[in-house]
Amino acid sequence: MTEIEDRDWLFRRLHPSCFKKSGALSSATFKVNSSPENEISVDLARLTTPIESVNRAGRLGFQLGKLQALGPRKLGFDVVHGPRRFPANPEDDNEAHTLIKGENTPRLCKELARLVTIVEGVRSE
């Protein structure tokens, strides 16, 4: 498994519903069905490209955000490399897959959203 350093960048795919009318990210960025996610899927940026990462959504209209691993760690989360393997479709394997793990809350979802910077010019195709 790859060691993730505090300075490493993580990519997070952003569904259009994750944005407030103001353009800021909402806490929904780190929730599933309105509940805070305890295992948040991201990609380790140094093992992929922005366009590969955003296109893993498999749907149009996604944008890409980035945050450094140190941010979630300061909030009490672990950041661990967890490649995804698909034996039936090895071309779908994701070596960059990483998890932000820990007990999440609505407040922490807001804090995580504040850490994200939009990667300009990158949208799913």
Buried (B, 14 or more C-beta within 10 A) or exposed (E): EBEBEEEBBBBBBBBEEBBEEEEEBBBBBBBEEEEBBBBBBBBBBEBBEBBEBBBBBEEEEBBBBBBBBBBBBEBEBEBBBBBEEEEEEEEEEBEBBBBBBBEBEEEBBBBBBEBBEBBEEBBBE
